[in-house]
Amino acid sequence: FSSLIGSFFWFWSMSALLSRGRSVLGRFPRPERIVSGATELKRGFADEPSSEFVRCDLSNSVETKLRGMGVLHDPCLNKGTGHSMNERERMGLRGLLPPKISSLEEQIERNMERFRDPNKSNIKMTVGSKDPSTTGISDDDLRKWSVLTDLQDRNETLFYRLLIDNFPEMAPIVYTPTVGYVCRYYHKLYRRPRGMFLSALDRGHLRAMLHNWEEDVHAIVVTDGSRILGLGDLGANGLGISIGKLDLYVAAAGFSPRAVLPIVLDVGTNNEKLLASKSYMGVRQKRIVGDEYYSLVDEFVNAASTRWPKAVIQFEDFSSDHARILLDRYRFSGITTFNDDIQGTQAAATAGLLGALRVKGQDASAIVQERIVVCGCGSAGLGVSNMLVKMLVRHGLSVEEAKSRLYMFDMEGLVTTARGDSVDVTILELARSEEATVRDKDDLLTVVKAAKPSVLIGLTGTGGLFTEEVIQAMNECNDRPIFMPMSNPTSRLECTHEDVRRICGQRAIYMSGSPQQDVVVGSKVMCASQANNIYIFPGLALGAFLSEGGVVTDSMVIAATESLPEMLEPEDSAMGRCYPKLDRIRDVSCHVACAVIKQAHADGNVVNPLLMRAIHRSAQVGDDMAITAYIQSHMWSPNYDSPLVHE
């Protein structure tokens, strides 16, 4: 009986306690379950947010194993104060961020203020006045570069949104001319790992090392640092050019920032200043040469193509004695590879010339009437000369007739067949025959006065080569002389826009490799077109990658070349623009990619089955809309639409 009484009192006390507990819990919402897509989120009263949850679709979510500070320290995942309350809850971010939830637009406005207003960035950088890499850039350009780099290190989505929305303003900051300074001093500006350093000391281990890069890769830009822009051998500092180039891949062509990989092949450097610098981060030895050099490049290409067989590999700023050899070594090996200094430059220059013909009111076939001087017989100059000969032949001339329209210059002067074995065979193949009016090694002014060329192209890296006398001679023998100083950075330009307008006024057509300011002549604003490879290489790479054909053929490069002037609008030609406006760069890249894909298909080099369906749909209706839609669906766009989900 006593045990029954004890049990009764125990049940009574527990019932009272539970009743009291329910009255306390009743003040809080009961635990509930939010189901969205395939992912569910459970929460109870202890997890109540400081603001409302908003139901969201998780079907396009991004999965990650990171949580909390790991998310905030990953620039590809971090959204700063842009993380939604749901996301903060899921990813363990509550309390790690201020309560304010900012929209992407608010973040853009705040960071544009820091970019444009020196008083709001608290960053000061000074350009060395005697440094040739700094000509054309200012202290404020370096400050802006630092602002953007800081942002990229924190939040890549926001960085690329700013870059895309303000491309004409920011492209010269993330790429040429500012990138020249960045590369020269990369060993002092280095902040955090971005890309990979593969050195001569790693021989035999490159395949294993590439597995340290865990992401899938669609595009690689690799340099050996031997010829960075016009600044020469910068060794391991060359990684800066690969980073800048891939920023444009992302912004202009929509490659995902998680799927691009900048690489420097550090084979040593012959730059004595770098070798003597305590802060230089590269291998401290002279450059390896010969078979030792080529076997290392072979090892890298084989390792990269095995690790990521569909990736595009772009060679960047390799010296002239290696660039053409490496291009020919891999281009037909089943690896999607190209050299932008050769193929990108030749396409950009030829497309600019076709654009100049539009400015003159002529179509592409009028190119056969032009007499063209190409100054520079390096990899870029040879590439341009080759493309010009092909384009002239394409419009009806024989190979010999095409060569007769071309005047090539090296450091010794005009190159003719009289040079014989003293020049490389690739140069001799394009050389013209010696004539009574122009002879081998004649200087530029002599040839301009005698041959009366209509187009002057500079790819020498020699600043001021197109002297006042040369410009005046061009002006005297042409109604609409065309000037194309294409060297980078600004300090290496063969002539400036101001130089040309001061002598030629409104008559000249001008385009340059590095950006130049528009010039007012009389009451008319004369536009300075930028003859930049950026119009070509993003779309060329995107089209080649989506085709999955394992090759970038000459016909694909020609298709890219001819497609670019199609993007010119009537108002562009009226203002003297030879290239489309840079604020349309995404549309331009998509159009170029479409032309590349169509040519690849015509050559039998499209193996992507989904792309093949789009090509067939376009063929059925007689337009490119299905191909364009397919391309656009694979162009990454920086926004916060994809919520984060923990794996």
C-alpha positions in Angstrom: 0.0 0.0 0.0 2.8 2.4 0.8 4.4 1.7 -2.5 1.1 2.6 -4.3 0.9 5.9 -2.3 4.5 6.7 -3.3 3.8 6.0 -7.0 0.7 8.2 -6.9 2.6 11.2 -5.4 5.4 10.7 -8.0 3.0 10.7 -11.0 1.2 13.8 -9.5 4.4 15.8 -9.0 5.6 14.9 -12.6 2.3 15.9 -14.1 2.5 19.3 -12.3 6.0 19.8 -13.5 5.2 19.0 -17.1 2.1 21.2 -17.0 4.2 24.1 -15.8 6.8 23.4 -18.5 4.1 23.5 -21.2 2.9 26.8 -19.9 6.4 28.2 -20.3 7.0 26.6 -23.7 3.7 27.9 -24.9 5.1 31.4 -25.1 7.4 30.2 -27.9 6.5 28.8 -31.3 6.6 25.0 -31.5 9.4 23.5 -33.5 8.5 23.5 -37.2 9.9 22.2 -40.4 10.5 24.2 -43.5 10.7 22.1 -46.6 12.1 23.6 -49.8 13.2 21.5 -52.8 15.1 18.5 -51.6 16.5 20.2 -48.5 14.7 20.8 -45.2 15.6 23.0 -42.3 14.5 22.2 -38.7 14.4 24.9 -36.0 12.9 25.4 -32.5 12.3 28.2 -30.1 16.0 28.5 -29.2 16.9 29.1 -32.9 14.4 32.0 -33.5 16.0 34.5 -35.9 16.3 38.2 -35.3 14.3 38.8 -38.5 11.9 36.7 -40.6 12.9 33.6 -42.6 12.0 33.8 -46.3 11.2 30.6 -48.1 13.5 30.0 -51.0 14.1 27.5 -53.7 17.1 25.4 -53.1 17.0 23.5 -56.4 19.9 25.6 -57.8 21.9 25.6 -54.5 25.6 25.5 -54.1 26.8 22.7 -51.8 29.8 23.1 -49.6 31.4 21.3 -46.6 32.3 24.6 -45.1 30.4 26.3 -42.3 30.7 29.5 -40.3 34.0 31.3 -40.7 35.1 28.8 -43.3 32.3 30.2 -45.6 33.2 33.8 -44.8 36.9 33.2 -45.6 36.2 31.6 -49.0 35.8 34.4 -51.6 33.8 32.2 -53.9 31.2 31.5 -51.2 31.3 34.7 -49.1 28.5 37.2 -49.7 29.4 39.5 -46.8 26.3 41.1 -45.4 24.4 39.7 -48.4 23.8 36.3 -46.8 20.0 35.8 -46.2 18.7 34.9 -42.8 17.9 31.3 -44.1 21.5 31.0 -45.3 22.9 32.4 -42.0 20.9 29.8 -40.1 21.9 26.9 -42.4 25.6 27.7 -42.7 26.3 28.7 -39.1 26.7 32.4 -39.8 24.4 33.9 -37.2 26.3 36.2 -34.9 29.3 36.2 -37.3 27.8 39.0 -39.4 26.1 42.3 -38.6 22.2 42.0 -38.4 21.8 44.2 -41.5 21.1 42.1 -44.7 22.3 44.0 -47.7 21.2 43.6 -51.3 23.8 43.1 -54.0 22.9 46.6 -55.3 23.6 48.2 -51.9 27.0 46.4 -51.8 27.8 47.6 -55.3 27.0 51.2 -54.4 29.1 51.1 -51.3 32.1 49.5 -53.1 31.9 51.9 -56.1 32.3 54.8 -53.6 35.4 53.2 -52.3 36.7 52.6 -55.9 36.0 56.1 -57.1 36.6 58.2 -54.0 40.2 58.1 -52.6 39.0 59.5 -49.3 36.9 56.4 -48.7 39.4 53.6 -49.4 42.2 54.5 -46.9 44.7 53.0 -49.4 47.7 54.9 -50.7 50.1 53.5 -53.3 52.8 55.5 -55.1 54.0 55.0 -58.7 57.8 55.2 -59.2 58.3 58.0 -61.7 61.4 56.4 -63.3 59.8 53.0 -63.8 58.9 52.3 -67.5 56.1 50.0 -66.5 54.2 52.9 -64.9 53.9 55.2 -67.9 50.2 55.7 -68.5 49.1 54.8 -65.0 48.7 57.0 -61.9 48.9 56.6 -58.1 45.1 56.5 -58.2 45.1 53.6 -60.7 47.2 51.6 -58.2 44.8 52.6 -55.4 41.9 51.3 -57.5 43.7 48.1 -58.3 44.3 47.6 -54.5 40.6 48.3 -53.8 39.5 45.7 -56.4 42.0 43.1 -55.3 40.9 43.5 -51.7 37.3 43.0 -52.8 38.2 39.9 -54.9 40.0 38.4 -51.9 36.8 38.7 -49.9 33.8 38.4 -52.2 34.4 37.2 -55.8 30.7 37.5 -56.8 30.6 41.2 -55.9 34.0 41.8 -57.5 32.9 40.4 -60.8 29.5 42.1 -60.7 31.4 45.4 -60.4 33.8 44.5 -63.1 31.0 43.5 -65.6 28.8 46.5 -64.8 31.8 48.9 -65.1 33.9 47.1 -67.6 35.3 50.1 -69.7 36.3 51.8 -66.5 37.8 48.8 -64.6 39.3 46.7 -67.4 42.4 48.9 -67.6 42.8 48.5 -63.8 42.6 44.7 -63.7 44.5 44.3 -67.0 46.7 46.4 -69.2 48.1 48.9 -68.5 48.0 48.6 -64.7 48.8 44.8 -64.8 52.3 45.7 -66.2 53.2 47.4 -63.0 51.6 44.7 -60.9 53.7 42.0 -62.6 56.9 43.9 -62.2 56.3 44.2 -58.5 54.2 41.1 -57.9 56.8 39.8 -55.4 56.1 42.9 -53.2 52.3 43.0 -53.9 51.6 39.3 -53.2 48.9 38.9 -50.6 47.2 35.5 -50.8 47.4 32.3 -52.8 45.7 32.7 -56.2 46.7 30.2 -58.9 49.6 27.8 -58.9 53.4 28.1 -59.0 55.0 25.1 -60.8 58.7 25.3 -60.9 61.7 23.6 -62.5 62.4 22.1 -59.0 59.1 20.2 -59.2 60.1 18.1 -62.2 58.5 14.7 -62.1 55.8 15.8 -59.6 53.6 18.1 -61.6 50.8 15.6 -62.1 50.5 15.0 -58.4 50.8 18.7 -57.7 47.8 19.6 -59.9 45.7 17.4 -57.7 46.3 19.9 -55.0 43.9 22.2 -57.0 40.6 20.5 -56.0 38.2 22.4 -58.3 37.2 21.3 -61.8 38.9 23.5 -64.3 37.6 24.8 -67.6 40.3 27.3 -68.6 44.0 27.6 -67.8 46.2 30.5 -68.6 49.9 29.6 -68.2 53.0 31.7 -68.7 56.7 31.2 -68.1 57.2 34.9 -67.3 59.8 35.3 -70.1 58.1 38.2 -72.0 55.5 39.9 -69.9 53.8 42.5 -72.1 56.7 44.7 -73.3 58.6 44.5 -70.0 60.7 41.4 -70.6 61.7 38.6 -68.2 59.8 38.8 -64.9 60.1 35.2 -63.9 57.6 34.0 -61.3 56.1 37.5 -61.2 54.4 36.5 -64.4 51.6 34.9 -62.5 50.1 38.3 -62.3 49.4 38.3 -66.1 47.7 34.9 -65.8 45.5 36.2 -63.0 44.5 39.3 -64.9 43.8 37.4 -68.1 41.5 35.0 -66.3 39.6 37.9 -64.7 38.7 38.8 -68.2 37.7 35.2 -69.1 35.2 35.4 -66.2 33.9 38.9 -66.8 33.8 38.9 -70.6 33.0 35.2 -71.4 31.2 34.0 -68.3 33.7 31.3 -67.2 33.0 30.5 -63.6 35.7 31.9 -61.2 35.9 28.5 -59.6 36.7 26.9 -62.9 39.7 29.0 -64.0 43.3 28.4 -63.0 46.2 30.8 -63.4 49.6 29.2 -63.6 53.2 30.3 -63.9 55.9 27.8 -65.0 58.8 29.1 -63.0 61.9 27.9 -65.0 64.1 30.5 -63.5 64.8 34.1 -64.6 67.6 36.0 -66.2 66.5 39.2 -64.6 69.4 40.2 -62.4 67.4 42.7 -60.3 64.9 40.0 -59.4 67.6 37.4 -58.6 69.2 40.0 -56.3 65.9 41.0 -54.6 65.4 39.5 -51.1 61.6 39.5 -51.6 61.6 37.7 -55.0 59.5 34.5 -54.5 60.6 32.5 -57.6 63.4 30.0 -58.2 66.7 31.8 -57.9 68.5 30.4 -60.9 69.0 31.3 -64.6 66.4 30.0 -67.0 66.6 26.4 -68.1 66.9 26.0 -71.8 66.8 23.4 -74.6 65.5 20.0 -74.0 65.4 20.5 -70.3 63.0 23.4 -70.8 60.7 21.6 -73.4 60.5 18.4 -71.3 59.2 20.4 -68.4 56.6 22.1 -70.5 55.6 18.7 -71.9 55.2 17.4 -68.4 52.9 20.2 -67.5 50.8 20.0 -70.6 50.4 16.2 -70.2 49.6 16.6 -66.5 47.0 19.4 -67.0 45.3 17.7 -70.0 45.1 14.4 -68.0 43.7 16.1 -64.9 41.2 18.3 -66.8 40.8 16.8 -70.4 38.2 19.3 -71.5 40.0 22.4 -70.3 41.3 25.1 -72.6 45.0 25.9 -72.1 46.1 29.3 -73.2 49.8 30.1 -73.5 50.5 33.7 -72.5 53.6 35.9 -72.8 56.1 33.2 -73.8 59.2 34.6 -75.5 59.3 34.6 -79.3 61.9 31.8 -79.5 59.5 29.4 -77.7 56.0 30.7 -78.5 55.6 29.4 -82.0 57.4 26.1 -81.3 55.1 25.4 -78.3 52.0 26.3 -80.3 52.9 23.9 -83.1 53.9 21.3 -80.6 50.4 21.0 -79.0 47.8 22.5 -81.2 46.9 19.3 -83.1 47.6 16.9 -80.2 44.0 16.6 -79.1 44.5 19.3 -76.4 42.4 22.5 -76.7 45.2 25.0 -76.7 46.1 28.3 -78.3 48.6 31.2 -77.9 46.9 34.5 -77.4 50.0 36.5 -78.3 50.0 34.9 -81.7 46.5 33.9 -82.5 44.6 36.4 -80.4 46.7 39.3 -81.5 46.5 38.4 -85.2 42.7 38.1 -84.9 42.4 41.4 -83.0 44.6 43.3 -85.4 42.9 42.0 -88.5 39.5 42.5 -87.1 40.5 46.1 -86.3 41.6 46.7 -89.9 38.3 45.3 -91.1 36.6 47.7 -88.7 38.6 50.6 -90.1 37.4 49.7 -93.6 33.8 50.1 -92.2 34.8 53.5 -90.9 35.9 54.4 -94.4 32.5 53.1 -95.7 34.1 49.9 -97.3 33.4 46.2 -96.9 36.0 43.5 -96.0 36.9 42.9 -99.7 38.5 46.3 -99.9 41.4 44.9 -97.8 43.1 43.9 -101.0 43.6 47.6 -101.8 45.6 48.3 -98.6 49.4 48.5 -98.4 50.3 47.3 -94.9 53.4 47.9 -92.8 53.9 45.5 -89.9 56.7 46.6 -87.5 57.8 43.7 -85.4 58.8 40.1 -86.3 58.3 38.5 -82.9 55.5 36.0 -82.2 52.8 38.7 -82.3 54.1 40.4 -85.5 54.5 37.1 -87.3 51.0 36.1 -86.2 49.5 39.3 -87.5 51.4 39.1 -90.8 50.3 35.5 -91.3 46.7 36.3 -90.7 46.8 39.3 -93.1 48.2 37.2 -95.9 45.4 34.6 -95.3 42.8 37.4 -95.3 44.1 38.9 -98.5 44.1 35.4 -100.1 40.6 34.9 -98.8 39.5 38.0 -100.8 41.0 37.0 -104.1 44.8 37.6 -104.1 47.4 34.9 -104.7 49.9 34.2 -101.9 52.6 36.1 -103.8 50.2 39.0 -104.5 49.3 39.1 -100.8 53.0 39.2 -99.7 53.5 42.1 -102.1 51.0 44.1 -100.1 52.9 43.5 -96.9 56.1 45.3 -95.6 57.6 43.6 -92.5 60.2 45.3 -90.3 62.5 43.9 -87.7 65.2 45.7 -85.6 67.4 46.0 -88.7 64.8 47.5 -90.9 62.7 46.2 -93.8 62.8 42.5 -94.2 63.1 41.1 -97.8 64.1 37.8 -99.3 67.6 39.2 -99.7 68.2 38.5 -96.0 68.5 34.8 -96.8 69.5 32.5 -93.9 70.2 35.4 -91.6 66.6 35.5 -90.4 64.3 32.7 -89.3 62.6 30.7 -92.0 59.1 31.7 -90.6 60.0 35.3 -91.3 61.5 34.7 -94.7 58.4 32.9 -95.8 56.4 36.2 -95.5 59.1 38.5 -96.7 58.6 40.5 -99.9 61.1 40.6 -102.8 63.6 43.4 -102.9 62.6 46.2 -105.4 64.2 49.3 -106.8 62.2 51.6 -104.6 62.5 49.7 -101.3 65.5 47.6 -100.4 66.4 45.3 -97.5 67.1 47.0 -94.2 65.6 50.3 -95.3 64.4 52.4 -92.3 60.7 53.0 -91.7 60.6 56.6 -92.9 62.3 55.7 -96.1 59.8 52.9 -96.8 56.8 55.0 -95.9 57.9 57.7 -98.3 58.7 55.3 -101.1 55.9 52.6 -100.8 53.2 55.0 -99.5 51.5 52.4 -97.2 48.0 53.0 -96.0 48.2 51.0 -92.7 50.9 51.2 -90.1 50.9 48.4 -87.4 53.3 48.5 -84.5 54.1 45.3 -82.5 57.7 46.1 -81.4 57.3 47.2 -77.8 59.4 50.3 -78.8 57.7 53.5 -77.5 57.7 56.4 -80.0 58.8 54.4 -83.0 56.2 56.1 -85.2 57.9 59.5 -85.1 56.4 62.8 -86.1 58.1 62.5 -89.5 56.7 59.0 -90.1 53.2 60.2 -89.1 53.5 63.2 -91.4 54.6 61.1 -94.3 51.6 58.7 -93.8 49.3 61.8 -93.7 50.7 63.1 -96.9 50.2 60.0 -98.9 46.8 58.9 -97.7 43.3 60.4 -97.5 42.5 58.2 -94.4 45.8 56.8 -93.0 45.3 54.0 -90.4 47.5 53.8 -87.4 47.6 50.7 -85.2 50.3 50.9 -82.4 49.4 47.7 -80.6 52.3 47.3 -78.1 51.7 47.2 -74.3 51.9 48.7 -71.8 51.3 52.4 -72.6 55.0 53.3 -72.3 55.6 50.9 -75.2 53.1 52.4 -77.6 54.7 53.3 -81.0 52.6 56.5 -81.0 49.8 58.1 -79.0 46.4 59.2 -80.1 47.4 62.8 -79.4 50.5 62.5 -81.7 48.3 61.3 -84.6 45.5 63.9 -84.2 48.0 66.8 -83.9 49.3 66.0 -87.3 46.5 64.3 -89.2 43.4 65.9 -87.6 40.1 64.2 -88.3 41.4 62.2 -91.3 43.3 59.5 -89.5 41.9 56.3 -88.1 43.5 55.3 -84.8 43.5 52.2 -82.6 46.0 51.2 -79.9 46.9 48.2 -77.7 46.7 50.2 -74.5 43.7 52.5 -73.8 44.0 56.1 -75.0 41.9 59.1 -74.4 39.5 60.5 -77.0 40.7 63.7 -78.6 38.6 66.7 -79.7 39.6 68.0 -83.1 37.7 71.1 -84.0 34.2 70.5 -82.7 34.3 66.7 -83.2 35.3 64.1 -80.7 37.6 61.5 -82.3 37.4 58.2 -80.6 40.5 56.1 -79.8 39.7 52.4 -80.3 41.5 49.9 -78.2 43.0 47.2 -80.4 42.9 44.7 -77.5 42.9 40.9 -77.7 40.1 41.1 -75.1 37.6 41.2 -78.0 38.9 37.8 -79.2 40.3 35.5 -76.7 37.3 35.2 -74.3 34.9 34.2 -77.0 37.5 32.1 -78.8 38.2 30.1 -75.6 34.5 29.8 -74.8 33.5 28.5 -78.2 36.4 26.0 -78.2 35.6 24.8 -74.7 31.9 24.3 -75.4 32.7 22.5 -78.7 34.9 19.9 -76.9 36.7 19.2 -80.1 40.2 19.3 -78.6 41.5 21.8 -81.1 41.6 25.5 -82.0 42.1 25.6 -85.8 43.2 28.6 -88.0 39.7 28.5 -89.5 38.2 29.0 -86.0 40.4 32.0 -85.4 39.5 33.5 -88.8 35.8 33.0 -87.9 36.4 34.9 -84.7 38.2 37.6 -86.7 35.4 38.1 -89.2 32.6 38.0 -86.6 34.0 40.9 -84.5 33.3 43.8 -87.0 29.7 42.5 -87.3 29.1 43.8 -83.7 29.9 47.4 -84.8 26.9 49.7 -84.8 26.4 52.6 -87.3 27.2 55.1 -84.6 30.5 53.4 -83.9 31.7 53.8 -87.4 30.5 57.4 -87.6 32.7 58.2 -84.5 35.7 56.4 -85.9 35.4 53.3 -83.7 37.0 50.2 -85.2 35.9 47.9 -82.3 32.6 47.6 -80.5 32.1 49.5 -77.2 33.6 47.6 -74.3 30.4 47.9 -72.3 29.0 45.3 -74.7 31.8 42.9 -74.1 29.6 40.0 -73.0 27.5 40.2 -76.1 30.6 40.5 -78.2 32.1 37.4 -76.6 28.9 35.4 -77.1 28.8 36.4 -80.8 32.5 35.4 -81.3 31.9 32.1 -79.5 28.9 31.4 -81.8 31.0 32.0 -84.9 33.8 29.8 -83.5 31.3 27.0 -82.8 29.7 27.2 -86.2 33.2 27.0 -87.9 34.2 24.1 -85.6 31.0 22.3 -86.6 31.7 22.9 -90.3 35.2 21.4 -89.7 33.8 18.4 -87.8 35.3 19.5 -84.5 32.1 19.7 -82.3 31.6 16.6 -80.2 29.5 18.0 -77.4 26.1 16.3 -78.0 24.0 19.0 -76.3 25.7 21.7 -78.4 25.1 19.5 -81.5 21.3 19.6 -80.8 21.4 23.4 -80.6 23.3 23.6 -83.9 20.7 21.4 -85.6 17.8 23.5 -84.2 19.5 26.6 -85.5 20.0 25.0 -88.9 16.3 24.1 -89.1 15.0 27.6 -88.5 17.8 29.4 -90.3 19.2 31.5 -87.4 21.7 31.3 -84.6 19.2 31.7 -81.7 19.5 28.2 -80.4 23.3 28.3 -80.4 23.3 31.7 -78.7 20.9 30.5 -76.1 23.1 27.4 -75.4 26.1 29.6 -75.0 24.4 32.1 -72.7 23.1 29.2 -70.5 26.8 28.3 -69.9 27.9 31.9 -69.1 28.3 32.4 -65.3 26.6 35.5 -64.0 27.6 37.0 -60.6 24.5 37.2 -58.4 23.2 35.9 -55.1 20.5 33.7 -56.6 22.2 30.4 -55.7 21.8 29.7 -51.9 24.5 27.9 -50.0 23.7 24.4 -48.6 25.9 22.4 -46.3 26.8 19.0 -47.7 
